[in-house]
């Protein structure tokens, strides 16, 4: 015959092992979700960098096609930024 205390100890030990497995599985699932999220973020960053590079290439084409227009545009933007920054400093 089995001692009731031994039976209770075995039952508690079995429940603990089940809880440890459940916690371990939850941690593994969380780690996998975080890793998947990081991989997705890296992919999006690479795609954004590629698109930015494409945009810079297009801008270079426009500047080469219309250098005077782009030069005057740059001077105008510089003037406006200088004027706006000097007004905010004087206040």
N, C-alpha and C positions, 0 to 999 in steps of 0.2 A: 504494500500500500504506500501511496505517496503522502508525504507530509503536506498539510494545507499551506504551510509557510513556504515550502519549496515550490508548490504549484503557483502561489501568488507571485513569488520572485521570478519564476519563469515567464509568467504572463506579463509582468511589468517589464522584464527584459525584452520580450518580444515587441511590446508596444514602443519601447524606446528605440529599438532597431528600425521599426517602421517609421517612426517620427524622424529619425536621422536620415533615412532614405528620402522621405518627403522633403525635408529641408535641403538635402543635397540636390535633389532634382529641381527644386525651386531656384536654388543658386545657379545651377547650370543653365536653366532657362533664361534667367536674368542676364547672365554673362553672354549668352548667345545673342539675346536681343540687343545688348549694348554693342557687341562686336558687329552685328549686322548694321546698326545705326551708324557706327563709325565708318564702315565700308561705304555705305550710301553717301555719307557726307564727303568722303574723299573723292568719290566718283563725281559728285556735283561740283566740287571745287575744281577738279580737272576740266570738267566741261566748261565751267565759267572762265577759267584761264584760257582755254582754247578759243572761246568766243571773243574774249578781250583781245587776244592776239589777232584774230580775224578782223576785228574792228579797227585796230591800229593799222593793219595792212591797208584797209579801205581808206582810212584817213590819209595815209601816205600817198595813195593814188590820187586823191582829190587835191592835195597840196601840190603834187607834181603837175597836175593838169591845170591848176589855176593858182599859180604862186602869188600873183599880185593881189588877187581877191583875198587869199588867206592871210597875206601880210597885213593888209588894211584891217581885216577882221581882228587879227591879233593886237594891232595897235589900238583899235577901238575898245576892245575888251580890257586891255591894260590901262587905258585912260579912265574908263568907267570904274574899274577896281581901285585905282589910285585916288580918284575923286571921292568915291564912297568911303574909303579908309581915312582920308584926310578930314572929312566931315565928322566922322565918328570920334576921331582923336581930339578935335577942337571943342567938343561939347563938354 
